[in-house]
Amino acid sequence: MGARVAVAGGSGYAGGELLRILAGHPDLELGAVTADSNAGNTIGQVHPHLAGVAGLADRIFEAAGTEAASGCDLAFLALPAGQSALAARRFPETTRIVDLGPDFRLADAAAWGRHYPGEHPGRWTCGLPELPGLREQIRAVRRVAVPGCYATAAILALTPLVAARLAEPGDVVVVAASGTSGAGRSLRASLLASEVMGAVSAYQAAGAHRHTPEIEQALDAAWPGSARVSFTPVLAPMPRGILATCAARLTDPGTTTAALRAALADTYAAEPFVCLLPEGSWPTTAAVAGSNGVHLQVAADARAGRAIVVAAIDNLGKGAAGGAVQNANLILGLPETAGLTSCGVAP
C-alpha cells in the first residue's frame, strides 16, 4: 500500500490529467476525488479517456469539500482561484498539500490584489524543483504551490541566464502561445471550436495576465532588484501545450550563444525532465505533449543585444498535473520521477 492521496477538483482538465497520471503511479493510492457540479457522476463519464481504467472509471465524484474527511496523506487541490485557500483550511496541519491553483503563489500582497479578488492568503513554497535550493525546501515542507503554466515555462527558460548575470531581469519580453485547455473547462463563447479553429489571438496583454508577477518574482529571486516583464499570452488552436519565446537584454552585448547554452546546460545537467536541445533545433509543443518534459533552446541575437530562449511544455503536464505529482513525490520521499515521463506522445 502506498501513500493515500485525495484530489479536490478532479473534473477539470488539470484534474483529469492528474487522475490519468495517478492511475499509473506505482507508489500512490487514490482516495477521495471530489468535484462541484459533477458530483455524483462517474470519473469515466466526465473523463472519457479514463473510461477503460479498472478501479477508476466507475468511481463516483464526491461532493466538493468532503475530501478533507478522507484521512489522506496528501491532497492535490486542482481548484479555481480563491478556492484553494478555503479548501486548505479544512485539512489538518499534518496533511501534505500540493496546490495546482494560484492562491499561494505570490509573496507580494499588492501583486496579488492586482490580479485576484479577496484577501491575500499568503505564500507557500514554490513547487519548481529545478530552481536552485527549492528541491531541498520542497522535501522539508508540507505545503507547496505549483507555479502557473506560463510562469513555469518562462521561469525555467530565463532564470539560469539571469542568475549567471548574462541577461538583465529589468527588460524582459515574453510571448507565449497556449492550447485552449489552459483556459479551463467552463463554457465560453471565445473558446468554441468555431472561434478558435484557424485563429491565433492575443489576450490579457500589457501586464494584465496573472502569471506576470510570478515570473517577475522568480527573476527577482535570481537577481534581486527590479525585474520587469512584458508578457503577452496567445491562444493557439490546439488543445494543449505552451511555446514561450522569451527575450532578455544581454548584460554584455558580446555574449555568445555558446555562453548562454553553457549556463542552461550547467543548471539543468542533472534534471530528469529538462532537455536543452542540440544547437539549431528549436522546441515544439508536439514533442512534449502528454509528458512532464521541458524542451529548451537559446541563442544570442547579437544585433539586438538580446538572449532569445524558447521553452516548450505541456500546460497540463509540467505546467499543472505533472509538476504537482513531481512535487508530491519529493514531499513523500518517493523517487522524483515516479509515475512521470519526459517522453512526449507522437504524432
PEWO-V495587 format. One record per residue. N is the residue number from 1. RES is the residue in one letter. PHI is phi as a letter, one per 20 degrees, with the letter a starting at -180 (none if undefined). PSI is psi in whole degrees, 0 to 359 (NA if undefined). OMEGA is omega in radians with two decimals (NA if undefined). Layout:
n->[N/N]
res->[RES/RES]
phi->[PHI/PHI]
psi->[PSI/PSI]
omega->[OMEGA/OMEGA]
This chain:
n->[1/2/3/4/5/6/7/8/9/10/11/12/13/14/15/16/17/18/19/20/21/22/23/24/25/26/27/28/29/30/31/32/33/34/35/36/37/38/39/40/41/42/43/44/45/46/47/48/49/50/51/52/53/54/55/56/57/58/59/60/61/62/63/64/65/66/67/68/69/70/71/72/73/74/75/76/77/78/79/80/81/82/83/84/85/86/87/88/89/90/91/92/93/94/95/96/97/98/99/100/101/102/103/104/105/106/107/108/109/110/111/112/113/114/115/116/117/118/119/120/121/122/123/124/125/126/127/128/129/130/131/132/133/134/135/136/137/138/139/140/141/142/143/144/145/146/147/148/149/150/151/152/153/154/155/156/157/158/159/160/161/162/163/164/165/166/167/168/169/170/171/172/173/174/175/176/177/178/179/180/181/182/183/184/185/186/187/188/189/190/191/192/193/194/195/196/197/198/199/200/201/202/203/204/205/206/207/208/209/210/211/212/213/214/215/216/217/218/219/220/221/222/223/224/225/226/227/228/229/230/231/232/233/234/235/236/237/238/239/240/241/242/243/244/245/246/247/248/249/250/251/252/253/254/255/256/257/258/259/260/261/262/263/264/265/266/267/268/269/270/271/272/273/274/275/276/277/278/279/280/281/282/283/284/285/286/287/288/289/290/291/292/293/294/295/296/297/298/299/300/301/302/303/304/305/306/307/308/309/310/311/312/313/314/315/316/317/318/319/320/321/322/323/324/325/326/327/328/329/330/331/332/333/334/335/336/337/338/339/340/341/342/343/344/345/346/347]
res->[M/G/A/R/V/A/V/A/G/G/S/G/Y/A/G/G/E/L/L/R/I/L/A/G/H/P/D/L/E/L/G/A/V/T/A/D/S/N/A/G/N/T/I/G/Q/V/H/P/H/L/A/G/V/A/G/L/A/D/R/I/F/E/A/A/G/T/E/A/A/S/G/C/D/L/A/F/L/A/L/P/A/G/Q/S/A/L/A/A/R/R/F/P/E/T/T/R/I/V/D/L/G/P/D/F/R/L/A/D/A/A/A/W/G/R/H/Y/P/G/E/H/P/G/R/W/T/C/G/L/P/E/L/P/G/L/R/E/Q/I/R/A/V/R/R/V/A/V/P/G/C/Y/A/T/A/A/I/L/A/L/T/P/L/V/A/A/R/L/A/E/P/G/D/V/V/V/V/A/A/S/G/T/S/G/A/G/R/S/L/R/A/S/L/L/A/S/E/V/M/G/A/V/S/A/Y/Q/A/A/G/A/H/R/H/T/P/E/I/E/Q/A/L/D/A/A/W/P/G/S/A/R/V/S/F/T/P/V/L/A/P/M/P/R/G/I/L/A/T/C/A/A/R/L/T/D/P/G/T/T/T/A/A/L/R/A/A/L/A/D/T/Y/A/A/E/P/F/V/C/L/L/P/E/G/S/W/P/T/T/A/A/V/A/G/S/N/G/V/H/L/Q/V/A/A/D/A/R/A/G/R/A/I/V/V/A/A/I/D/N/L/G/K/G/A/A/G/G/A/V/Q/N/A/N/L/I/L/G/L/P/E/T/A/G/L/T/S/C/G/V/A/P]
phi->[none/e/f/e/c/d/c/d/n/e/e/e/f/f/f/f/f/f/f/f/f/f/f/d/e/f/c/c/d/e/e/f/c/d/b/e/f/e/g/n/e/e/f/f/f/f/c/g/f/d/f/e/e/f/n/c/g/e/f/e/f/e/f/g/n/e/f/f/e/e/m/e/e/b/c/e/d/d/c/f/g/n/e/f/f/f/f/f/f/f/e/f/g/f/f/f/c/d/d/e/e/e/g/d/e/d/e/e/f/f/f/g/f/f/c/c/e/n/f/f/e/n/c/d/g/f/e/c/f/f/f/g/n/f/g/f/f/f/f/e/d/d/c/c/d/f/f/f/f/f/f/g/f/f/f/f/f/e/g/f/f/f/f/e/m/e/c/e/e/e/b/c/c/c/c/c/e/c/f/f/f/f/e/n/d/f/f/b/f/f/d/f/g/f/e/e/f/m/c/c/c/e/b/l/e/l/n/e/f/f/e/g/f/f/f/f/g/f/f/f/f/f/b/g/r/c/f/c/c/e/d/c/e/c/e/d/f/b/f/b/o/c/c/d/d/d/c/c/f/f/f/c/g/e/g/e/g/f/f/f/f/f/f/f/f/f/f/d/g/d/e/f/d/d/c/e/f/g/g/n/d/d/f/c/f/f/f/d/g/m/c/d/e/c/d/c/b/b/b/e/e/f/f/e/m/c/e/d/c/d/c/c/c/e/f/e/e/g/e/b/f/f/f/f/f/g/f/f/g/f/f/e/m/e/g/g/e/g/m/c/b/e/e/e/d/b/f]
psi->[129/188/143/127/145/155/118/124/44/357/351/180/314/321/319/321/322/316/321/316/316/330/334/10/130/345/6/137/128/124/230/140/120/159/168/273/341/7/133/340/159/157/320/327/317/324/86/334/348/8/334/8/109/137/354/314/325/0/143/133/124/166/143/137/351/352/331/337/5/354/37/158/329/143/136/131/107/67/157/167/136/344/333/321/321/317/321/328/340/346/148/153/335/347/129/140/135/118/122/348/183/357/324/28/331/136/330/116/327/318/320/312/335/340/344/150/164/181/142/121/359/183/139/171/135/126/59/84/340/344/146/128/345/329/317/321/316/319/334/353/173/349/126/140/120/131/162/160/313/316/319/312/312/319/315/329/318/328/316/325/322/316/328/3/30/336/146/136/349/358/76/135/127/126/119/129/137/152/165/339/341/341/1/182/355/150/128/142/324/346/3/148/322/333/327/320/129/11/143/127/140/156/158/48/181/43/6/337/140/347/349/309/335/317/314/322/316/319/325/325/326/326/90/133/227/80/137/122/127/112/127/110/149/131/124/151/67/155/327/158/151/134/110/121/116/128/126/139/134/139/329/114/343/1/136/164/322/320/320/317/323/322/317/317/318/320/319/15/322/8/126/341/358/128/118/114/157/148/133/348/123/147/151/143/328/329/341/4/133/10/175/17/158/124/133/149/150/150/152/124/92/323/318/349/37/150/133/117/130/131/140/130/166/120/333/344/259/331/358/266/317/315/323/316/322/316/319/319/316/315/323/1/24/165/133/331/1/128/2/160/150/358/128/175/128/149/NA]
omega->[3.10/3.08/-3.12/-3.08/3.06/3.10/3.05/-3.10/-3.04/-3.06/3.11/-3.13/3.11/3.09/3.10/3.09/3.10/3.11/3.11/3.14/-3.11/3.13/3.13/-3.10/-3.05/-2.98/-3.10/3.10/-3.08/3.07/-3.08/3.03/-3.04/3.07/-3.13/-3.08/-3.13/3.09/-3.11/3.05/3.09/3.10/3.13/3.10/-3.08/-3.14/-3.08/3.13/3.11/-3.04/-3.10/-3.09/-3.12/3.11/-3.14/-3.03/-3.09/3.09/3.14/3.00/3.10/-3.13/3.10/3.11/-3.11/-3.04/-3.10/-3.11/-3.03/3.13/-3.09/3.05/-3.11/3.12/2.97/3.09/3.12/-2.94/3.09/-3.14/3.11/-3.08/-3.13/-3.14/3.11/-3.12/-3.09/-3.12/-3.11/-3.09/3.00/3.14/-3.11/-3.13/3.07/-3.10/2.99/-3.08/3.08/-3.10/-3.01/-2.91/-3.00/-3.07/-2.97/3.08/-3.04/-3.13/3.12/3.09/3.07/-3.08/3.11/-3.01/-3.06/3.06/3.03/-3.10/3.10/-3.05/-3.12/-3.07/2.99/3.09/-3.14/-3.09/3.07/-2.97/-3.09/3.13/-3.05/3.05/-3.05/-3.12/3.14/3.09/-3.12/3.13/-3.00/-3.04/3.12/-3.09/-3.10/3.08/3.10/3.13/3.06/-3.05/3.09/-3.12/3.13/-3.12/-3.08/-3.12/3.14/3.13/-2.93/-2.97/-3.13/-3.13/3.10/-3.14/3.13/-3.13/3.06/-3.14/-3.08/3.12/-3.05/-3.12/-3.05/3.08/3.13/2.99/-3.02/3.10/-3.12/3.02/-3.02/3.14/3.11/3.14/3.14/-3.00/-3.12/-3.08/3.05/-3.12/-3.09/-3.13/3.08/-3.11/-3.13/3.14/-2.99/-3.06/3.13/-3.10/2.98/-3.04/3.05/3.12/3.10/3.13/3.05/3.05/-3.08/-3.05/-3.01/3.09/3.14/-3.14/3.06/3.12/3.14/3.13/-3.14/3.14/3.06/3.10/-3.13/3.12/-3.03/-3.11/-3.06/3.08/3.09/-3.08/2.98/-3.00/3.06/3.05/-3.09/3.07/-3.10/-3.10/3.08/-3.08/-3.05/3.13/3.04/2.98/-3.09/3.07/-3.00/3.13/3.14/-3.12/3.11/3.06/3.06/-3.10/-3.14/-3.14/-3.07/3.04/-3.14/3.14/3.11/3.11/-3.13/3.13/3.11/-3.12/3.14/-3.10/-2.97/-3.06/-3.07/-3.08/-3.05/-3.04/-3.09/-3.12/2.98/-3.05/3.07/-3.10/-3.14/3.10/-3.05/-3.05/3.03/-3.11/-3.10/-3.06/-3.12/-3.10/3.12/-3.06/3.00/-3.06/3.05/3.06/-3.09/2.94/-3.09/3.05/3.06/3.03/-3.01/-3.10/-3.12/-3.13/-3.08/2.94/3.10/3.13/3.12/3.13/3.04/3.03/2.91/-3.08/3.08/3.13/3.13/-3.12/-3.12/-2.98/3.12/3.09/3.13/3.13/3.08/3.11/3.11/3.10/-3.13/-3.12/-3.08/3.13/3.13/3.01/-3.03/-3.07/-3.05/3.11/-3.03/3.08/3.04/-3.08/3.10/3.11/-3.13/-0.02/NA]
